[in-house]
Amino acid sequence: MKYDFDKVIDRRHTDSLKIDYVPELWGRDDLMPLWVADMDFATPPFILDALKQRCEHPVLGYTCRARAWYEAIVRWQQMRYGWTISEEWLNFVPGIVPGIAFSLHCFTRPGDKVLIQTPVYHPYILVPKNNGRVVVESPLKIKKEELGISNEEYPESYSAAEMTIDWEDFERKAGECKLFLLCHPHNPGGRVWKHEELVRLAEICQRKGVLVVSDEIHADLTLHGYTHIPFALSCEAAAQNSITFASPSKSFNMAGLTSSYAIIPNPDIRAQFATFLENSELNLGHLFSFISVAAAYSHGTEWLDQCLDYIQGNIDFVEQTLACEMPRICMIRPQASYLIFLDCRALGLTPEALNRFFVEEAHLALNEGVMFGKPGEGFMRLNVASPRSVIKQAMHQLKEAYDRRF
Ligand SMILES: Cc1ncc(COP(=O)(O)O)c(C=O)c1O
């Protein structure tokens, strides 16, 4: 079956965070919303059908965790990543950010230090801080690589740059910390961490006694040419010292259903986490989560492959447009997901002025790079999970503003 990703869907008046919240956040309603990480494509029909079918039954009473939920997750992890997991390793969490918060409460105390790699998904900064933990940043570096896209006007261009770990810094700071939040694949850097990097992270964290929380929400969106290796699969040290969080919420565009899960191979860590959740009944789950996860993972391969092809096409389009028409804006090419970190540092604007340029001159609502930590200064994060026509219009608006100003 061929799915249609070109169709523009009017999402207004659905209480959508991405669309309906723009006037409140930006104070205006003339912006094209390309910010928060959900997709403008229809949630796949096999998920909607499964939910509709359940709603045919008139009673929505208390519901147990469906067998199909366990089986679908085990099958998916095996099929997609070659990771053989056991059903008992699984637990429901109502979202990965809540899962991260639960891990902090369960495995750290107020005042303990939590290691993150900035620029990074901003709740990694906010959740520990808001819960009295101390955030320790090990900033990522940008490694330049030649892609072969010529860019004469702006020789500093690096379309194929990737973010890498400053190992010396990481190791030194790990020594102070109790827990490390690994963003894998990384948002907003788009990195799919390699096997040797994962093993090295695992080895350092094990040696320093730092528990690793691996957030793999973007894993299913790994792009062509890259392979996602679950952290816990990379080596025994990783398996025995980690909590993995995963979810079909990004890859199948069902973030509103808050249907995530934890995978914990180590029985002691698992028991401690499970007790923490059970004491407050945080892991009950809900009827629609079990149905939607099972449907996504049971019928989703073909849809996801087509979706990834489409996203890849959008990324290529943005990359070519920037290289040819706006050479002072470069992009870090994502290896996974639909979020592009635009390097606008060559425009020479302060973070405030950069945001004003995007909002007031290009009429685009993007995430400001600085919200992901100080190393994100001068960057903007663009979400390209929209129909091509929308992305083309966005790039057109950006180019008009760019030409007027630079
Ligand atoms: C890296 C990362 N983790 C977690 C989330 C959100 O997860 P959830 O909605 O399950 O809390 C996002 C959403 O953008 C994300 O990018």
The ligand as a MOL file (V3000), in Angstrom:
LIG
                    3D

  0  0  0     0  0            999 V3000
M  V30 BEGIN CTAB
M  V30 COUNTS 16 16 0 0 0
M  V30 BEGIN ATOM
M  V30 1 C 14.7800 12.8710 22.9840 0
M  V30 2 C 13.3490 12.9560 23.3910 0
M  V30 3 N 12.9320 12.2740 24.4650 0
M  V30 4 C 11.6380 12.3230 24.8670 0
M  V30 5 C 10.7070 13.0760 24.1780 0
M  V30 6 C 9.3000 13.1320 24.6630 0
M  V30 7 O 8.8920 11.9070 25.0980 0
M  V30 8 P 7.4630 11.7050 25.7890 0
M  V30 9 O 6.4730 12.4700 24.9920 0
M  V30 10 O 7.2660 10.2260 25.7190 0
M  V30 11 O 7.6040 12.2040 27.1950 0
M  V30 12 C 11.1150 13.7930 23.0530 0
M  V30 13 C 10.1420 14.6330 22.3380 0
M  V30 14 O 10.4830 15.4530 21.5310 0
M  V30 15 C 12.4530 13.7260 22.6450 0
M  V30 16 O 12.8850 14.3700 21.5680 0
M  V30 END ATOM
M  V30 BEGIN BOND
M  V30 1 1 1 2
M  V30 2 1 2 3
M  V30 3 2 2 15
M  V30 4 2 3 4
M  V30 5 1 4 5
M  V30 6 1 5 6
M  V30 7 2 5 12
M  V30 8 1 6 7
M  V30 9 1 7 8
M  V30 10 2 8 9
M  V30 11 1 8 10
M  V30 12 1 8 11
M  V30 13 1 12 13
M  V30 14 1 12 15
M  V30 15 2 13 14
M  V30 16 1 15 16
M  V30 END BOND
M  V30 END CTAB
M  END
